[in-house]
Amino acid sequence: MKWTNLAFALVFSVTATVTAFSKEQPNIVLILSDDQSWTDYSFMGHEHIATPHLDKLAERSAVFRRGYVPTALCRPSLMTLATGLYTHEHMITGNDPSPLLTEGKKEGPKYNALREKLISNVDRVPTIARMLGSKGYLSHQSGKWWEGSFQRGGFTHGMTRGFPRQGGRHGDDGLKIGREGMKPVFDFIDHSIAEEKPFYVWYAPFLPHTPHNPPEALFEKYRGKVDSDHVARYYAMCEWFDQTCGQLIDYVDQKGLTENTLFVYVCDNGWIQSKEKRGYAPRSKQSANEGGTRQPIMYSWPGVIPPGDRGNQLASSIDIVPTMLASAGADIPENLPGLNLLPILKSGEATPRKEVLGEGFAHDIADVNNPQASLLYRWIVKDEWKLLLTYDGEVNRYASSHPRTEKRPQLYNLLEDPHENKNLASENPEVVSNLAGEISKWWPVTERKVLESWE
């Protein structure tokens, strides 16, 4: 009798654990666009770009139209989403070490040592995948991933082999996701279901990122709407990305997991397509202007998070990691600077975030041990105002572009001028002074000079 009771207790314990996973620990799907402007969705009002699947996700989400990423460059922005830390905290300020550190060479033992030094930052801080793993989650990496292999980031499953493997820079095999189908992610979801474990999906496809080579039908669709083939290709890439998001969302729906899945959406940084060439226009990627940093942020958990447009409430991607951890019942490290938004997302109340802070650095890193060496911007959004301060951090001739198009302090009233057409800094010195003070309280900078005039 005792053995029977013990066996029953063990079975009940296992069953209770599985039930707890299914009811108290949602699956988490993080969808990350790659190089897309905050304006470039139909739910954000774009006149041409069609994003029906993300529109559908928006309908069932808490939508923050005034969302931001703290850094407008792929790798540091993604590292923030992996760790919940600002760039100056996780120390990966750019995409690559500067070749000026190795006699102009982006190869060889010295340069590879710098690459390894950068990647090693992912070892010294907790990652969201590792933290969710401690709560029983399986996790899958696909798409963009810079920090070595998926295992090094704490994922239990994934696609990226990573440096020092050949081609291991920013995703290698992972970059096939979306562009060449969704099977690896779908197989992982099926595996997690079979294992009766909650899952975390990092879906960061190389879309709408260059190369802009969309399906021909999509290109032709937009070619008739705009007078630039470069713009038409980019618009088509945005819709192609949306189609893959629809495939992922629909797969979760078909598996009956929608009610127990938290979807989070954001893009790593902005992109304004140049009409004249394949690259991006100024004041977008790498820039602290709205075209580089502003991004819609969405949280969808049917039955838990009431859907709705959060209007002018501010949001930052720095809040995503603590919010996901809270949803899983995981401990939130005390050093994380972001907010756990889950309680207010559930209640529908206004968020406590009154300001968004950010920083910008050169594409190529001047000093892998010192974030200030490559500092280009610090900025703040508070109420209607946005202040950008520009710094004299190093930008070398090997960089793909030069983001500092304006070197004076920039102050904009975003509610009246969302595209930052009129710099009001000279007319509002007190506002500039107060906001600059808040920036300095957040991250004191001692080694760089603010550029206050044209050079």
N, C-alpha and C positions, 0 to 999 in steps of 0.2 A: 504493500500500500504506500509506504514511504517513497519507494522508487517510482511508483506511478505518479504520485503527487509531484515528485521532483521533475520527472520527465514533462509533466503537464506544465510545470512552472517554467521550464526551459523553453518549451514550445511557445508558451504565452509571451515570454520575454522577447523571443525572436520576432514573433508576430507583432508585438507592440512596437518593436524597433522599426520594422518595415512600415507599420502604420504611421509612426511618428515621422519617418522620412517622407511619406506621401502627403501628410497633412501639415506638418510643421516646418519642413525644409523644402522650399520650392526649388525646382530646377531653375537655373539662371542662364539666360542667353544674352550675351553682350554682342550687339551688332555695331561694327565700326566701319563707317565709310572712310575712304582714303582720298583726300584732296577734293573737297566739294564745298562750295560756298553755302552759307546759311540761307541764302535766298533760293537755292536751286532744288526746290521740291514744289509739287503742286499744292500741298497743304500749307506751304509758306507763301503761296500766292504767285508763283512763277507763271508767266503768261504762256510759256511754251512747254517746259519740261513736265512730263507726265510721270508721276510716282504713285500709281494706284495702290500698291501693296503697302508702302510706308504710310500712305494716307489712311488706309484701313487700320494700321497699327496705331496711328495718331488718334483715331476715333475712340480707341479703347485705352488710351494712355493719359496720364498726367503729362501735359506738354508744356515745356518751358521754352518759349520762343526767344527769350533773352538769356539763352545759355551761352557758356564760353568754355574754351580750353585755355589753360594758363600759358601754354607755349605753342606757337603756330608752326611747328615743324614735326615731321613724322615721328622720329625716334624718341625724342624727349616727351612728346605728347603721349605716345603709347606707353612709355615707362611710367608716366604718372597714372595711367589707367591700370597698370600692372601692380603698382605699389601704393597708390594713394598719397604719394609725396610730390611736392613741387620739384621742379627741375634742379634748383640749387641744392635741394636736399638729396635727391637720388643721384646727382652728379653726372648724369648723361645729358650734356647740354646741346649736343649737335648730332648729326648723323655719322660723321667720321672724324678721326683725328686729322689735324692739319698736316699735309705732306711737308710743310715747312719745318716740321719737327724731325723729319728724316730725309733731309737734303732733296726735297721735292719729289720723293718717291712714295707711291701708295702701295708698296709691296716690300717684301723682304723681311728678315727677322726683326729689325727694329720697329718697323711699322706694325707688324703682326703682334709684337709685344704691347704696343699701345692699344691695339684693338682688344687684346685680351684684358688689359687693364680696365678698359671701359666696361666690357661685359662682366667683369668680376663684381661690379656694383650690384648686380642682381643677386649675388650670393650673400651680400652683407645685410640685406633688408628682407623682411617678409614679403612675399608676393601673394596676390589674391588667390592664386591657384593652390599655393602651399597652405594658406590659412583655411581655405575651404576643404582641402584634403584632410586636415585635422578633424573636421566634422563629418567625415565619411563621404565626401563628394568625390566622384570621378570628374576629370576635367580634360578638355580637348582644345588644342591650339590649331588653328588654321589661318592662312593668310599671312599678313605682315607680322614678323617677329624678328627682332634684331639681336636679342641677348642670348646667343648661342643656340643650343638645341632646345626643343620644347621641354625636355626633362630638366634642363637647368633652370627654367622658369617655374618649375614645380608642377607642371602638367603631368597627369598620368598617361595621357595619350596625345598624339599630335602628328604634325606633318613635317615640320622644319628640322633639318639635320643641323644647320647652324655652323658658324665658325668654330673650329678651324677646318671643317669639312669643305671640300671644293664648292665654290659658289655660295657659301654660307655667309651672306651679308645681311639681308633684310627679309629673308623668308624662304628662299630656295624652293623646295617642293611645295611648301605651303602656299606659294603664290598661284598655284594651279586652281585653288578652290574658287568656285564661282565661275571663273573663266572656262574651266573644263569640267564642270559638273559639281555636284554636292555630295557624292557618294561617301567620302570619308567622314563627313559630319553625320550623315544619316546612319551609317554603320555604327558610329560611336553612340548615338542616341539609342539605337536598338540594343547595343551591348549593355548600356547602363540600365535599360529596362529589364533585361534578362538577369542582371546582377541585383536588381531591386535596390539600386542606389541612386541618390539624387545626382544630377550632373550640372556641370558648368561648361558652357561653350563660349570660346573666344573666336568669334567669326569676324575676321578682319581682312576681307578679300582685297586684292590688288585692283580695286574698282572704286570710283571711276578713274583712278590713277592712269597716267600714261604707261604704255602706249595706248593712245586713243584709237583703237581698232575695233569698233563695235560691229555687231552683225549688220550686214549690208542693208537689210530692211529698215533697221532703226536709223542708220545714217541717212538713207533716202527720205525717211519721214521728216527729219529735222532740216535736211538740206533745203527743202522748199519753204522753210519758215524763217530762215536767217540768211544774211548775205555773206557769211564767212563759213567756208568748209571746216575751218578749225573749230569754230564755235559749234557747228552742227555735230561734229564728231564728239565733242565734249558732252553736249546735251544728250546724244544717243548713249554715251557711256553711263550717264546718270540713270537713264531708264533701264539699261542693262543691269546695273547694280540693283535697282529696285526689283527687277524680276527675280534675281537670286534671293533677295530678302523674302520675297513672296514664297519661294520654294521652301525656305527654311521655316517660316512661320506656318505655312500650310502643313508641313510634315509634323510639326509639334501638335497642330490641331488634329490631324488625322490619327495621331497616336492617343488622343484623348487626354493630353497633358496641359491643355491651355489653362485650366483653372488652377493648376499648380506650377505655373511657370512665370517667373519674373523676366520680362524682356526689358533690356536697357538699350537705348540707342543714342549714339553721338558720332560725330566725325572727328578725325584726328586733327585736321586743320583746314583752313579755307583754300579756295582756288578761284581766281577770276581768269577765265580763258582769254588770252590775247586774240584779237581778230586777225592779226597780221602774221602770226607764227604759231608754232606748236606749243610753246611754253606759256607761262602764266603772266598776267599783267601785274604791274606794281600794286602795292597795298593789298596783297592777298597772302599767299603762302610765304612764310618767314616774317611777315609784317605783324606788328601789334595792332594795326588797324582792324576794323570790324571784318573786313574781307579775309583776314587771316585767323582771327581769334573767336569770332562769334559763331555759335553752332546751336541748332535746336537740340534739346535733350528731352528724351521721353522715358517714362517708366510705366510699364503695363503689367498689371497683375490682377486679372478679372476677379471680382468679388472681394478684393482686398484694398486695392488702390482705386478710388473713384476716378473715372476719366474726366478730362476737362482741360480747357485752355487756361494756363496759369497767368495769362495776361502779361503784365510788366514785371512780375516777380523774377528776380535774378537767380541764376543757377550756374554752377561750375562743375566741370568734370572732376574736380578734386573731391567732390562729395560722393562720387559713384562707388568707390571702393568701400567706405564705411557703410553706405546704405546697403550694398549687396551683402556685406558681412552680417549686418543686423538682420537681414531677411533670412539668413541661414542659421541664426542663433549663435553665431561665432563671436568671440571676443574681438573688440576693436582696439588695436594698439593705441596706447595713450599718445604717442607722438604723431599720429595722423592729424593733419591740419584741417581736413574736411569735416563736413557735418553729416551726421546720420539723419537722413531725411525721411526715413521710414515712418516714424510716428506722425509727422505732418502730412505725408503722402496719404496715409490711411485716413486721417481726419479730414483732409481737404482744406485745412487751414493754410494761411500764408506761411511761407518758410521764414526762418529767422535770419536768412542771409540778406544782409543789407549792402554788401559790397562784394565785388569780384576783383581779385588781384592776379597779376600775371607778369611774365618776364619773357624776353626774347634774346636769343643768342645766335651767333654765326653758325652757318651750316657745318663748317669745318672747325674743329675744336682746337683752340690755341694752346690750352694747357689742360690735360685730362685730370689734373689734381686741383684746379682752381676755376670754378664757374665764372668768376668775375672777369677772367682774361678775355672771354668771348662775348661779354655782355653788350647787347645792343639796345635793349629796352627794359624799362619797368613801367607798369601801367596799372590803373585802377578804374573800375566802373562803380559809381555810387550815385543812387537816385537817378537824375537825368544826365549826370555828367560822366565824361570819360577823359582822363588825363594820361597822356603818353609822354614819358621822359626818355630821351635818346642819349645813349652813352658811347664812349669812344673805344669800345671793345674791338678786338682785332678781327678784321675781315680780310682774308688773303686773296690773292689773285686766282687761286685754284677754285674758289667757291663758285657754285653754279650761278649765283646771282648776287646782287648787292641790295639788300632790303632797305637800307637807310635812304629813302628818297626825301625825307623831311627831317632836318636835324634840330629844329627848334622845338620847344615844348608845344604839345598839341592838346587843346581843350575843346571838347565838342559837347553840345547838348543833344544827346542821342534820341531823346523823345521827339525833338523837332527836326533833327538832322541825322537820321540813322545811317546815312552813307558818308558822313563826315566831310561835308563840302566846305564848311566854314569854321576855321580855327578861331576860337574866342579867347585864347590865352591872354592876349594883350589887353583885352577889355575886362578881364576878371582876375586880377592878380591875387586877390584874397582867396578865391576858390582854388587857384593853382597852388598857392602856399599851403592851404589846409590839406588838399589831397596829396601833395608831395610829402607832407608830414606823415600821413597815414601809410604811404608806400614805404617810407623809411622805417617806421615802426615794425612793419611786416618783415622786411629783409634789409637790414642796414648794409649799405655798400660803401666800402672804404677805399677801394683801389682804382675806381674808374671816375672819369669826369663827365658831368652832364654837358651835352652839346647844346648851347643856347643860341647859336647863330650859325649862319651858313659858313662853311669853311672854303 
